[in-house]
Amino acid sequence: MSNKLIIVLIAVFFMVVLMMGGGFFFMWRQISHVNAQNAPPTQQDEESVENQEMGPIFPLKTFIVNLADEGGNRYLRVTMNLELGTEDIVETATARLPQIRNSILMTLPTKKYDDIHTLEGKSALREEIIAKLNGFLSDGTVTNIYFTEFVVQ
């Protein structure tokens, strides 16, 4: 064999080894990222959740809406509970229940499947609904929304 052929074979061998190393590095980072997201909560996280007092819970009936996807083939069925800031706002929420339901019903059908199928999408939806509800509940606030059912079909 000629020297040029040996040099080319060695160069190709090193390129393949480098590409395999880069691929393994990329896969390792992706696996580590997924494991970090799925890690159980730490003791500090659990203590902070335990120390938080929950406000009064205001349950809402189930919402069933078509999503804004093309063709209108997907729908969302969601049931949620509102966590209110104080006991005083329960009366206000009861009196404004039609307005609360309307606000949620006007928000949900504007979403596409790609907007809400991830955890980040559900969190963004939660924050959007909280902001809209707090816009007209002047006596208090909605501090959190708990989805008790969230089905997309």
Secondary structure per residue as TSV (DSSP state, phi and psi in degrees):
chain	resnum	aa	ss	phi	psi
A	1	M	-	360.0	150.5
A	2	S	-	-85.5	160.9
A	3	N	H	-64.9	-35.5
A	4	K	H	-64.4	-41.2
A	5	L	H	-64.5	-41.1
A	6	I	H	-64.8	-41.5
A	7	I	H	-65.1	-41.7
A	8	V	H	-64.9	-43.7
A	9	L	H	-62.3	-41.9
A	10	I	H	-64.7	-42.1
A	11	A	H	-63.8	-42.9
A	12	V	H	-63.8	-42.2
A	13	F	H	-59.4	-46.1
A	14	F	H	-66.3	-36.0
A	15	M	H	-64.2	-43.2
A	16	V	H	-63.4	-43.3
A	17	V	H	-62.8	-42.1
A	18	L	H	-64.9	-41.0
A	19	M	H	-66.0	-40.5
A	20	M	H	-64.5	-42.2
A	21	G	H	-61.6	-42.8
A	22	G	H	-63.8	-40.7
A	23	G	H	-63.4	-44.6
A	24	F	H	-64.1	-39.0
A	25	F	H	-62.2	-45.7
A	26	F	H	-61.7	-45.9
A	27	M	H	-63.1	-40.8
A	28	W	H	-61.5	-42.7
A	29	R	H	-65.7	-39.6
A	30	Q	H	-66.2	-42.9
A	31	I	H	-65.2	-41.5
A	32	S	H	-63.5	-38.4
A	33	H	H	-65.4	-43.0
A	34	V	H	-66.0	-42.1
A	35	N	H	-64.9	-35.2
A	36	A	H	-67.2	-36.3
A	37	Q	H	-71.3	-33.3
A	38	N	T	-92.8	5.6
A	39	A	-	-65.6	142.9
A	40	P	-	-66.1	154.0
A	41	P	-	-63.3	146.5
A	42	T	-	-77.4	168.6
A	43	Q	H	-62.3	-36.3
A	44	Q	H	-64.6	-41.2
A	45	D	H	-62.3	-43.0
A	46	E	H	-64.7	-39.7
A	47	E	H	-65.6	-39.8
A	48	S	H	-67.6	-35.0
A	49	V	H	-69.5	-39.8
A	50	E	H	-66.9	-32.9
A	51	N	H	-78.4	-15.5
A	52	Q	S	-79.4	133.4
A	53	E	-	-91.5	137.0
A	54	M	-	-85.7	143.8
A	55	G	-	-81.9	-178.7
A	56	P	-	-63.8	143.7
A	57	I	E	-99.8	131.3
A	58	F	E	-116.9	102.0
A	59	P	E	-74.9	145.4
A	60	L	-	-117.7	151.7
A	61	K	-	-71.4	165.7
A	62	T	-	-66.1	140.0
A	63	F	E	-107.7	134.1
A	64	I	E	-127.1	117.5
A	65	V	E	-137.2	153.1
A	66	N	E	-78.8	142.2
A	67	L	-	-85.4	164.6
A	68	A	S	-83.8	15.3
A	69	D	S	-66.5	155.2
A	70	E	G	-63.3	138.1
A	71	G	G	89.6	-18.2
A	72	G	G	62.1	31.7
A	73	N	-	-86.7	-13.2
A	74	R	-	-107.9	145.0
A	75	Y	E	-134.2	161.3
A	76	L	E	-119.6	130.7
A	77	R	E	-117.6	117.0
A	78	V	E	-137.0	136.6
A	79	T	E	-120.9	137.1
A	80	M	E	-142.4	157.1
A	81	N	E	-120.2	136.8
A	82	L	E	-95.5	131.8
A	83	E	E	-95.0	121.0
A	84	L	E	-97.2	156.0
A	85	G	S	-69.4	-41.3
A	86	T	S	-140.9	166.8
A	87	E	T	-66.4	-28.5
A	88	D	H	-63.4	-29.0
A	89	I	H	-79.7	-11.9
A	90	V	H	-59.6	-43.3
A	91	E	H	-62.1	-43.8
A	92	T	H	-62.4	-43.8
A	93	A	H	-63.7	-39.3
A	94	T	H	-65.1	-42.1
A	95	A	H	-68.0	-31.8
A	96	R	T	-101.2	19.0
A	97	L	H	-54.8	-43.5
A	98	P	H	-60.8	-38.0
A	99	Q	H	-69.1	-38.0
A	100	I	H	-63.8	-49.9
A	101	R	H	-61.9	-40.9
A	102	N	H	-61.8	-44.7
A	103	S	H	-61.0	-42.4
A	104	I	H	-68.8	-42.1
A	105	L	H	-66.7	-24.1
A	106	M	H	-82.5	-20.9
A	107	T	H	-88.0	-47.0
A	108	L	G	-59.0	-46.0
A	109	P	G	-69.5	-8.9
A	110	T	G	-83.4	-6.5
A	111	K	-	-91.8	147.4
A	112	K	-	-103.0	163.1
A	113	Y	H	-56.3	-42.3
A	114	D	H	-63.3	-24.9
A	115	D	H	-76.0	-29.2
A	116	I	H	-121.5	-0.6
A	117	H	S	-80.2	-14.2
A	118	T	S	-98.0	165.3
A	119	L	H	-61.9	-39.8
A	120	E	H	-64.4	-38.2
A	121	G	H	-65.4	-41.5
A	122	K	H	-66.1	-38.9
A	123	S	H	-65.5	-40.7
A	124	A	H	-65.1	-39.8
A	125	L	H	-62.2	-44.3
A	126	R	H	-58.1	-47.8
A	127	E	H	-64.5	-38.2
A	128	E	H	-64.2	-44.1
A	129	I	H	-66.4	-42.1
A	130	I	H	-59.4	-44.6
A	131	A	H	-62.2	-42.2
A	132	K	H	-66.1	-42.3
A	133	L	H	-68.5	-39.9
A	134	N	H	-68.9	-16.9
A	135	G	H	-67.4	-29.6
A	136	F	H	-118.6	-2.8
A	137	L	-	-92.0	92.6
A	138	S	-	-80.0	-23.9
A	139	D	S	-78.4	-18.4
A	140	G	-	-170.8	-163.9
A	141	T	-	-134.6	158.0
A	142	V	E	-91.2	118.6
A	143	T	E	-91.2	-25.5
A	144	N	E	-160.0	160.7
A	145	I	E	-125.8	131.2
A	146	Y	E	-110.8	118.0
A	147	F	E	-81.5	119.2
A	148	T	E	-98.8	-14.5
A	149	E	E	-151.3	133.0
A	150	F	E	-148.9	96.3
A	151	V	E	-122.2	127.1
A	152	V	E	-114.5	128.0
A	153	Q	-	-132.2	360.0
